Amino acid sequence: MDRLTALVAKALEVLIVACLALMALLVFGNVVLRYGFNSGIAFSEEVSRLLFVWLVFLGTVLASREHAHLGVDSLVKRLPKPARQACVLVSGVLMIVMCGLLFWGAWQQAGINLDNAMPVTGIPYAVLYAAGVAAALGLTVSIFYNIFQALVHGEREANIEMVQHGDLIEPALPTHEDDREARR
């Protein structure tokens, strides 16, 4: 199971990098053509916008898998393990409900805009809203996986922590006990 999630995460990373690279290439090329040659790529703006929306929504799925979304765990980390697992379950269920709302809304908008096309490229606007559908499905799977890991494999502390602590966090201030240790 972990191997499958790692493979999906790697595929998402590659897709996100491809979107970002293509978007940068289109925008940079369009800027050079406009200012240097007084011309441009007509479809560049629409395709770049579409790639950016997909990049953001796919990034949310990847961030969910890596616990990289913003979170505050100052209260939860002080709770005993069963209470922390209950918090993961409750917050997971609430997030799944929100993903259901995102899915429903994006699905409705995709259906409404299936016949509406972007003016230059002719791409249906439904492709734009399909990013919300894909994100809702991906987030739901990721959240179910996080809940499963916390409840079934809760003996590993990393499966209960839903907030990633990185290098940006400053070390804790020294305590009186640390001062006593330093004097010895």
C-alpha positions as CSV (number, residue, x, y, z in Angstrom):
1,M,0.0,0.0,0.0
2,D,2.8,2.4,0.9
3,R,4.5,1.6,-2.4
4,L,1.4,2.4,-4.3
5,T,0.9,5.8,-2.6
6,A,4.6,6.6,-3.2
7,L,4.1,5.8,-6.9
8,V,1.0,7.9,-7.1
9,A,2.8,10.8,-5.3
10,K,5.7,10.6,-7.7
11,A,3.3,10.6,-10.7
12,L,1.6,13.7,-9.2
13,E,5.0,15.4,-8.7
14,V,6.0,14.7,-12.4
15,L,2.6,16.0,-13.6
16,I,2.9,19.2,-11.5
17,V,6.4,19.8,-12.7
18,A,5.3,19.3,-16.3
19,C,2.4,21.8,-15.8
20,L,4.8,24.3,-14.2
21,A,7.4,23.9,-16.9
22,L,4.9,24.2,-19.8
23,M,3.3,27.2,-18.1
24,A,6.6,29.0,-17.6
25,L,7.6,28.2,-21.2
26,L,4.4,29.6,-22.6
27,V,4.4,32.7,-20.6
28,F,8.1,33.5,-21.1
29,G,7.8,32.8,-24.8
30,N,4.8,35.0,-25.1
31,V,6.6,37.9,-23.2
32,V,9.7,37.6,-25.5
33,L,7.5,37.5,-28.6
34,R,5.4,40.5,-27.6
35,Y,8.3,42.8,-26.5
36,G,10.9,41.6,-28.9
37,F,9.0,40.8,-32.1
38,N,5.6,42.6,-31.6
39,S,3.7,39.3,-31.9
40,G,2.6,36.6,-29.5
41,I,1.2,33.2,-29.0
42,A,-2.6,33.6,-29.1
43,F,-3.5,30.5,-27.0
44,S,-0.7,31.1,-24.4
45,E,-2.9,32.9,-21.8
46,E,-5.8,30.4,-21.9
47,V,-3.5,27.3,-21.7
48,S,-1.4,28.9,-19.0
49,R,-4.5,29.6,-16.9
50,L,-5.8,26.1,-17.4
51,L,-2.4,24.6,-16.4
52,F,-2.2,26.8,-13.3
53,V,-5.6,25.7,-12.1
54,W,-4.7,22.1,-12.6
55,L,-1.3,22.6,-10.9
56,V,-2.9,24.1,-7.8
57,F,-5.6,21.4,-7.5
58,L,-3.2,18.6,-8.0
59,G,-0.8,20.2,-5.5
60,T,-3.5,20.1,-2.9
61,V,-3.7,16.3,-3.3
62,L,0.0,16.0,-3.0
63,A,0.2,18.3,0.0
64,S,-2.5,16.2,1.7
65,R,-0.6,13.0,1.2
66,E,2.6,14.6,2.7
67,H,0.7,16.4,5.5
68,A,2.0,19.7,4.2
69,H,-1.2,21.8,4.6
70,L,-1.2,24.4,7.3
71,G,-2.3,23.1,10.6
72,V,-2.1,23.8,14.3
73,D,-1.5,20.9,16.6
74,S,-0.6,22.6,19.9
75,L,-3.6,21.1,21.7
76,V,-3.8,17.8,19.8
77,K,-0.2,16.8,20.4
78,R,-0.8,17.0,24.2
79,L,-3.7,14.6,24.1
80,P,-3.3,10.9,24.8
81,K,-3.0,8.6,21.7
82,P,-6.7,7.4,21.6
83,A,-7.9,11.1,21.7
84,R,-5.4,12.0,19.0
85,Q,-6.7,9.2,16.9
86,A,-10.3,10.4,17.5
87,C,-9.3,13.9,16.4
88,V,-7.8,12.5,13.2
89,L,-11.1,10.6,12.6
90,V,-13.4,13.6,13.3
91,S,-11.3,16.0,11.2
92,G,-11.0,13.4,8.4
93,V,-14.8,12.9,8.3
94,L,-15.3,16.7,8.2
95,M,-12.8,17.0,5.4
96,I,-14.4,14.2,3.4
97,V,-17.8,16.0,3.7
98,M,-16.1,19.2,2.3
99,C,-14.6,17.1,-0.5
100,G,-18.0,15.8,-1.3
101,L,-19.3,19.4,-1.6
102,L,-16.3,20.3,-3.8
103,F,-16.9,17.3,-6.0
104,W,-20.6,18.1,-6.3
105,G,-20.1,21.7,-7.1
106,A,-17.3,21.1,-9.6
107,W,-19.3,18.3,-11.2
108,Q,-22.3,20.6,-11.6
109,Q,-20.1,23.4,-13.1
110,A,-18.4,21.0,-15.5
111,G,-21.8,19.8,-16.7
112,I,-23.1,23.3,-17.1
113,N,-20.0,24.5,-19.0
114,L,-19.6,21.4,-21.2
115,D,-20.9,23.3,-24.3
116,N,-19.1,26.6,-23.4
117,A,-15.6,26.8,-25.0
118,M,-12.7,29.1,-24.4
119,P,-12.6,31.7,-27.2
120,V,-9.1,31.1,-28.6
121,T,-8.4,27.4,-28.0
122,G,-11.9,26.1,-28.2
123,I,-11.2,23.9,-25.1
124,P,-14.5,23.4,-23.1
125,Y,-14.6,25.2,-19.8
126,A,-15.6,21.9,-18.3
127,V,-11.8,21.0,-18.4
128,L,-11.2,23.8,-16.0
129,Y,-13.9,22.5,-13.5
130,A,-12.7,18.9,-14.0
131,A,-9.7,19.9,-11.9
132,G,-12.0,20.4,-8.9
133,V,-13.5,16.9,-9.5
134,A,-10.1,15.3,-9.7
135,A,-8.9,17.2,-6.6
136,A,-12.0,16.2,-4.6
137,L,-11.5,12.5,-5.6
138,G,-7.8,12.6,-4.9
139,L,-8.2,14.3,-1.5
140,T,-10.9,11.9,-0.5
141,V,-8.6,8.9,-1.2
142,S,-5.8,10.6,0.6
143,I,-7.9,11.5,3.7
144,F,-9.2,7.9,3.9
145,Y,-5.6,6.7,3.7
146,N,-4.6,9.1,6.5
147,I,-7.5,7.9,8.7
148,F,-6.7,4.2,8.0
149,Q,-3.0,4.8,8.9
150,A,-4.0,6.6,12.2
151,L,-6.5,4.1,13.3
152,V,-4.9,0.8,12.2
153,H,-1.2,1.7,12.4
154,G,-1.5,4.3,15.2
155,E,1.4,2.8,17.1
156,R,3.7,4.8,14.9
157,E,3.7,8.4,16.0
158,A,4.1,9.7,12.4
159,N,0.7,8.2,11.5
160,I,-1.1,10.2,14.1
161,E,0.6,13.5,13.4
162,M,-1.2,15.3,10.7
163,V,1.1,18.4,10.7
164,Q,4.5,18.2,9.2
165,H,7.2,20.0,11.3
166,G,9.9,21.4,9.1
167,D,13.1,23.3,9.3
168,L,11.3,26.7,9.5
169,I,10.2,26.1,13.0
170,E,12.6,27.7,15.5
171,P,13.9,25.5,18.3
172,A,12.2,25.9,21.6
173,L,13.6,28.5,24.0
174,P,15.8,27.0,26.7
175,T,14.2,26.1,30.0
176,H,15.5,26.5,33.5
177,E,16.5,22.9,33.4
178,D,18.5,23.4,30.3
179,D,20.4,26.3,32.1
180,R,21.2,24.0,35.0
181,E,22.5,21.3,32.6
182,A,24.7,23.9,30.9
183,R,26.2,25.1,34.2
184,R,27.3,21.5,35.1
